[in-house]
């Protein structure tokens, strides 16, 4: 992974890595919500209720991750680099 990020005007800081990692996680969760919501429109009522519950939980996690990413971007959260 480190070799992939060093060619982009120098290595990213630990905070940048955390920020982009959290942003990526939020995007994946967003995609999952869309797909699960679509799936929930087709199955039985029991499955629909379960899928809708999962979607609501994923949306809550998405919001949490976005707020973490915003804190990292503003420098509120500081993360130490992992020694390699």
TORTIKE-936523 format. One record per atom (N, C-alpha, C): residue number from 1; residue in three letters; chain; atom name; x, y, z. Coordinates in nm, 3 decimals. Example, Ala and Ser with C-alpha at 12.3 -4.5 7.8 and 13.67 -1.06 7.14 Angstrom:
BEGIN
1:ala:A:N:1.319:-0.569:0.780
1:ala:A:CA:1.230:-0.450:0.780
1:ala:A:C:1.320:-0.330:0.780
2:ser:A:N:1.285:-0.225:0.708
2:ser:A:CA:1.367:-0.106:0.714
2:ser:A:C:1.290:0.003:0.787
This chain:
BEGIN
1:unk:A:N:0.082:-0.120:0.000
1:unk:A:CA:0.000:0.000:0.000
1:unk:A:C:0.086:0.125:0.000
2:unk:A:N:0.193:0.126:0.079
2:unk:A:CA:0.274:0.248:0.088
2:unk:A:C:0.336:0.284:-0.046
3:unk:A:N:0.369:0.185:-0.129
3:unk:A:CA:0.426:0.215:-0.260
3:unk:A:C:0.324:0.279:-0.352
4:unk:A:N:0.195:0.256:-0.329
4:unk:A:CA:0.091:0.316:-0.412
4:unk:A:C:0.069:0.463:-0.379
5:unk:A:N:0.098:0.502:-0.256
5:unk:A:CA:0.067:0.640:-0.217
5:unk:A:C:0.190:0.731:-0.218
6:unk:A:N:0.309:0.679:-0.237
6:unk:A:CA:0.426:0.765:-0.234
6:unk:A:C:0.448:0.841:-0.365
7:unk:A:N:0.390:0.795:-0.476
7:unk:A:CA:0.409:0.863:-0.603
7:unk:A:C:0.316:0.980:-0.625
8:unk:A:N:0.240:1.018:-0.527
8:unk:A:CA:0.142:1.126:-0.540
8:unk:A:C:0.193:1.251:-0.469
9:unk:A:N:0.297:1.313:-0.526
9:unk:A:CA:0.359:1.431:-0.466
9:unk:A:C:0.408:1.404:-0.325
10:unk:A:N:0.468:1.289:-0.305
10:unk:A:CA:0.523:1.255:-0.174
10:unk:A:C:0.429:1.166:-0.097
11:unk:A:N:0.478:1.109:0.011
11:unk:A:CA:0.395:1.019:0.092
11:unk:A:C:0.284:1.095:0.166
12:unk:A:N:0.174:1.028:0.185
12:unk:A:CA:0.065:1.088:0.262
12:unk:A:C:0.098:1.078:0.410
13:unk:A:N:0.045:1.171:0.484
13:unk:A:CA:0.060:1.164:0.629
13:unk:A:C:-0.039:1.060:0.683
14:unk:A:N:-0.019:1.021:0.807
14:unk:A:CA:-0.111:0.927:0.870
14:unk:A:C:-0.252:0.984:0.873
15:unk:A:N:-0.263:1.114:0.895
15:unk:A:CA:-0.394:1.178:0.899
15:unk:A:C:-0.461:1.172:0.762
16:unk:A:N:-0.383:1.193:0.656
16:unk:A:CA:-0.440:1.183:0.521
16:unk:A:C:-0.486:1.041:0.492
17:unk:A:N:-0.406:0.943:0.530
17:unk:A:CA:-0.445:0.804:0.508
17:unk:A:C:-0.574:0.772:0.581
18:unk:A:N:-0.585:0.817:0.706
18:unk:A:CA:-0.706:0.794:0.784
18:unk:A:C:-0.825:0.864:0.719
19:unk:A:N:-0.806:0.988:0.678
19:unk:A:CA:-0.914:1.064:0.614
19:unk:A:C:-0.965:0.992:0.491
20:unk:A:N:-0.876:0.953:0.401
20:unk:A:CA:-0.919:0.888:0.277
20:unk:A:C:-0.975:0.748:0.304
21:unk:A:N:-0.922:0.679:0.402
21:unk:A:CA:-0.977:0.549:0.439
21:unk:A:C:-1.120:0.561:0.490
22:unk:A:N:-1.144:0.661:0.572
22:unk:A:CA:-1.279:0.683:0.624
22:unk:A:C:-1.374:0.727:0.512
23:unk:A:N:-1.325:0.811:0.422
23:unk:A:CA:-1.407:0.853:0.309
23:unk:A:C:-1.444:0.733:0.222
24:unk:A:N:-1.348:0.645:0.198
24:unk:A:CA:-1.375:0.524:0.119
24:unk:A:C:-1.478:0.436:0.188
25:unk:A:N:-1.465:0.419:0.319
25:unk:A:CA:-1.560:0.337:0.395
25:unk:A:C:-1.700:0.396:0.385
26:unk:A:N:-1.710:0.527:0.394
26:unk:A:CA:-1.840:0.592:0.383
26:unk:A:C:-1.901:0.570:0.245
27:unk:A:N:-1.818:0.573:0.141
27:unk:A:CA:-1.867:0.550:0.005
27:unk:A:C:-1.917:0.406:-0.012
28:unk:A:N:-1.844:0.311:0.045
28:unk:A:CA:-1.886:0.171:0.037
28:unk:A:C:-2.017:0.150:0.111
29:unk:A:N:-2.029:0.211:0.226
29:unk:A:CA:-2.154:0.200:0.302
29:unk:A:C:-2.268:0.263:0.223
30:unk:A:N:-2.244:0.376:0.161
30:unk:A:CA:-2.346:0.441:0.080
30:unk:A:C:-2.392:0.350:-0.034
31:unk:A:N:-2.298:0.289:-0.102
31:unk:A:CA:-2.331:0.196:-0.209
31:unk:A:C:-2.412:0.078:-0.156
32:unk:A:N:-2.372:0.026:-0.040
32:unk:A:CA:-2.442:-0.087:0.020
32:unk:A:C:-2.587:-0.052:0.054
33:unk:A:N:-2.606:0.068:0.104
33:unk:A:CA:-2.741:0.113:0.138
33:unk:A:C:-2.828:0.115:0.013
34:unk:A:N:-2.775:0.166:-0.096
34:unk:A:CA:-2.852:0.171:-0.221
34:unk:A:C:-2.887:0.030:-0.269
35:unk:A:N:-2.789:-0.059:-0.268
35:unk:A:CA:-2.812:-0.195:-0.314
35:unk:A:C:-2.910:-0.270:-0.224
36:unk:A:N:-2.892:-0.257:-0.093
36:unk:A:CA:-2.981:-0.326:0.001
36:unk:A:C:-3.123:-0.271:-0.006
37:unk:A:N:-3.135:-0.141:-0.025
37:unk:A:CA:-3.267:-0.081:-0.039
37:unk:A:C:-3.337:-0.134:-0.163
38:unk:A:N:-3.261:-0.148:-0.271
38:unk:A:CA:-3.316:-0.204:-0.393
38:unk:A:C:-3.361:-0.349:-0.371
39:unk:A:N:-3.278:-0.427:-0.302
39:unk:A:CA:-3.312:-0.566:-0.273
39:unk:A:C:-3.436:-0.575:-0.183
40:unk:A:N:-3.450:-0.479:-0.093
40:unk:A:CA:-3.561:-0.481:0.001
40:unk:A:C:-3.695:-0.460:-0.069
41:unk:A:N:-3.693:-0.406:-0.189
41:unk:A:CA:-3.819:-0.383:-0.260
41:unk:A:C:-3.874:-0.510:-0.323
42:unk:A:N:-3.797:-0.617:-0.326
42:unk:A:CA:-3.838:-0.740:-0.395
42:unk:A:C:-3.878:-0.857:-0.304
43:unk:A:N:-3.808:-0.884:-0.194
43:unk:A:CA:-3.835:-1.008:-0.119
43:unk:A:C:-3.963:-1.002:-0.035
44:unk:A:N:-3.981:-1.105:0.045
44:unk:A:CA:-4.098:-1.115:0.132
44:unk:A:C:-4.096:-1.006:0.238
45:unk:A:N:-4.208:-0.989:0.306
45:unk:A:CA:-4.220:-0.885:0.408
45:unk:A:C:-4.119:-0.902:0.520
46:unk:A:N:-4.095:-1.026:0.562
46:unk:A:CA:-3.999:-1.053:0.669
46:unk:A:C:-3.858:-1.010:0.627
47:unk:A:N:-3.819:-1.049:0.507
47:unk:A:CA:-3.686:-1.010:0.458
47:unk:A:C:-3.678:-0.860:0.436
48:unk:A:N:-3.785:-0.800:0.390
48:unk:A:CA:-3.786:-0.656:0.366
48:unk:A:C:-3.759:-0.579:0.496
49:unk:A:N:-3.827:-0.617:0.602
49:unk:A:CA:-3.808:-0.549:0.730
49:unk:A:C:-3.664:-0.563:0.780
50:unk:A:N:-3.607:-0.682:0.762
50:unk:A:CA:-3.469:-0.705:0.803
50:unk:A:C:-3.372:-0.620:0.721
51:unk:A:N:-3.391:-0.616:0.591
51:unk:A:CA:-3.302:-0.537:0.505
51:unk:A:C:-3.314:-0.388:0.532
52:unk:A:N:-3.434:-0.341:0.558
52:unk:A:CA:-3.453:-0.200:0.591
52:unk:A:C:-3.381:-0.165:0.722
53:unk:A:N:-3.387:-0.255:0.819
53:unk:A:CA:-3.316:-0.232:0.946
53:unk:A:C:-3.165:-0.223:0.921
54:unk:A:N:-3.111:-0.312:0.837
54:unk:A:CA:-2.969:-0.306:0.804
54:unk:A:C:-2.935:-0.174:0.737
55:unk:A:N:-3.019:-0.131:0.645
55:unk:A:CA:-2.995:-0.004:0.575
55:unk:A:C:-2.990:0.114:0.672
56:unk:A:N:-3.080:0.116:0.767
56:unk:A:CA:-3.081:0.225:0.865
56:unk:A:C:-2.954:0.223:0.950
57:unk:A:N:-2.909:0.103:0.986
57:unk:A:CA:-2.786:0.091:1.063
57:unk:A:C:-2.665:0.137:0.980
58:unk:A:N:-2.661:0.099:0.854
58:unk:A:CA:-2.551:0.141:0.767
58:unk:A:C:-2.552:0.292:0.746
59:unk:A:N:-2.669:0.351:0.732
59:unk:A:CA:-2.677:0.496:0.717
59:unk:A:C:-2.623:0.567:0.840
60:unk:A:N:-2.652:0.514:0.958
60:unk:A:CA:-2.600:0.573:1.082
60:unk:A:C:-2.447:0.563:1.086
61:unk:A:N:-2.394:0.449:1.044
61:unk:A:CA:-2.248:0.433:1.039
61:unk:A:C:-2.186:0.526:0.937
62:unk:A:N:-2.252:0.543:0.825
62:unk:A:CA:-2.203:0.633:0.722
62:unk:A:C:-2.189:0.775:0.778
63:unk:A:N:-2.290:0.821:0.848
63:unk:A:CA:-2.285:0.954:0.908
63:unk:A:C:-2.172:0.966:1.008
64:unk:A:N:-2.152:0.861:1.088
64:unk:A:CA:-2.045:0.862:1.187
64:unk:A:C:-1.908:0.869:1.119
65:unk:A:N:-1.889:0.788:1.017
65:unk:A:CA:-1.761:0.789:0.946
65:unk:A:C:-1.735:0.923:0.878
66:unk:A:N:-1.838:0.982:0.822
66:unk:A:CA:-1.821:1.114:0.759
66:unk:A:C:-1.781:1.219:0.862
67:unk:A:N:-1.839:1.211:0.982
67:unk:A:CA:-1.801:1.309:1.085
67:unk:A:C:-1.658:1.287:1.131
68:unk:A:N:-1.615:1.160:1.140
68:unk:A:CA:-1.474:1.132:1.171
68:unk:A:C:-1.383:1.188:1.064
69:unk:A:N:-1.420:1.168:0.939
69:unk:A:CA:-1.338:1.219:0.828
69:unk:A:C:-1.328:1.371:0.833
70:unk:A:N:-1.437:1.437:0.867
70:unk:A:CA:-1.434:1.584:0.878
70:unk:A:C:-1.342:1.627:0.992
71:unk:A:N:-1.344:1.554:1.102
71:unk:A:CA:-1.255:1.586:1.215
71:unk:A:C:-1.109:1.567:1.176
72:unk:A:N:-1.080:1.462:1.102
72:unk:A:CA:-0.943:1.439:1.057
72:unk:A:C:-0.900:1.552:0.964
73:unk:A:N:-0.987:1.590:0.873
73:unk:A:CA:-0.955:1.694:0.776
73:unk:A:C:-0.923:1.827:0.845
74:unk:A:N:-0.995:1.857:0.952
74:unk:A:CA:-0.971:1.983:1.024
74:unk:A:C:-0.859:1.971:1.126
75:unk:A:N:-0.806:1.850:1.143
75:unk:A:CA:-0.696:1.830:1.236
75:unk:A:C:-0.738:1.806:1.378
76:unk:A:N:-0.864:1.784:1.400
76:unk:A:CA:-0.914:1.758:1.535
76:unk:A:C:-0.870:1.622:1.585
77:unk:A:N:-0.867:1.522:1.495
77:unk:A:CA:-0.820:1.388:1.529
77:unk:A:C:-0.677:1.376:1.479
78:unk:A:N:-0.590:1.331:1.565
78:unk:A:CA:-0.451:1.312:1.527
78:unk:A:C:-0.418:1.164:1.541
79:unk:A:N:-0.358:1.108:1.439
79:unk:A:CA:-0.326:0.965:1.439
79:unk:A:C:-0.177:0.952:1.410
80:unk:A:N:-0.111:0.869:1.486
80:unk:A:CA:0.031:0.845:1.464
80:unk:A:C:0.050:0.745:1.352
81:unk:A:N:0.154:0.765:1.275
81:unk:A:CA:0.187:0.672:1.167
81:unk:A:C:0.232:0.539:1.226
82:unk:A:N:0.197:0.431:1.158
82:unk:A:CA:0.241:0.299:1.200
82:unk:A:C:0.388:0.280:1.162
83:unk:A:N:0.474:0.243:1.255
83:unk:A:CA:0.614:0.218:1.219
83:unk:A:C:0.625:0.092:1.135
84:unk:A:N:0.699:0.103:1.027
84:unk:A:CA:0.714:-0.014:0.938
84:unk:A:C:0.856:-0.060:0.935
